[in-house]
């Protein structure tokens, strides 16, 4: 089976053809937002962790290199600790057009916006000339995440997503699952799926390192949000064993590194991977996008309603009440399995078909709404050093 995508100079294939306007710090974010205003297929992002948060540079670089992005305009105040030129150099190596506007050099915000819009117009005109072409599913990278979980997530939505994940891996695609905190309690199951002993040790470290971060005074690993509790979940282990179902059953090929100075990208040979990172929804999706993921499949029992600036988000619910109330926000109804009207395998096949359709240009519900969320997570380097995790 093929999908219709956009080939990039570096050989990767995107499922969207956006021009990214990226402010290197929140100081320049209003300017970046004004530059994209009124332009279709242009999106602006920034990070809100301060202008000297240089450890965010690998993530910003990764999202700019994502194959869903056709070209990049970087917006800088001009005095940030995060220097735009190294980011631009890496983006350029991926074969993308990349340009820079510095507010302090140009002189005024209005002049910068005008100059930026000129550049953006030119980039969009060039991007519009590129047409979709057929590609094997092996060129796709799919990210998995869940949030607003309830009892139906582990019974219906996540297992059905797991069926889709296995189908994608079998078709040669890459599938990535993040959120190590939600694997605590599922160590044995995941480690037994490791392709070799080295990967098995990496999986156990992936989980134990996150557990260390949440067992210091003032932070408790045994937590669940209000929606989880209201949705009937009782323990972190119960939540974890339901969450990992979305990863299917294929061998785990490795754990993608995500460090303050390095972010590992998804290998091109396909297979199932874990990724270091957070369980927070939007930053987790950002990390997967930075690693090269094209599409996110998101399970939600309570009803998470957001999108992402870089990747389309396909929302799946296994809760019949959520589907009845929020079906205009959900992309796939997995509650049919919960009600006994459809098998998990059949729902998984429907999710698979939806992923292929979205990869070929079908807009997700969040895209139809114009949702383009973006956020970054930053580990505290001092805490990481104290815990011996650097």
Secondary structure, DSSP 8 states (H G I E B T S, - for coil): -EEEEEE-TTS-EES--EEEEEESSGGGHHHHHHHHTT-TTEEEE---S-TT-GGGHHHHHHHHHSTTEEEEEEEE-S--SS-HHHHHHHHHHTT-EEEEEEHHHH-SHHHHHHHHHHHHHHHHHHHHT---EEEEGGG-EEEEEE-S--HHIIIIIHHHHHHHHHHHHHTT-EEEE--GGGGTT-HHHHHTTBSSHHHHHHHHHHHHHHHHHTSSTT--SS---HHHHHTT---HHHHHHHHGGGG-SS-EEEEE-EETTEE----TT-EEEEE---SSHHHHHHHHHHTT--EEEEE-SS------SSSEEEEEE--HHHHHHHTTT-SEE-HHHHTTSS-HHHHHHHHHHHHHHHHTT---HHHHTT----------HHHHHHTT--
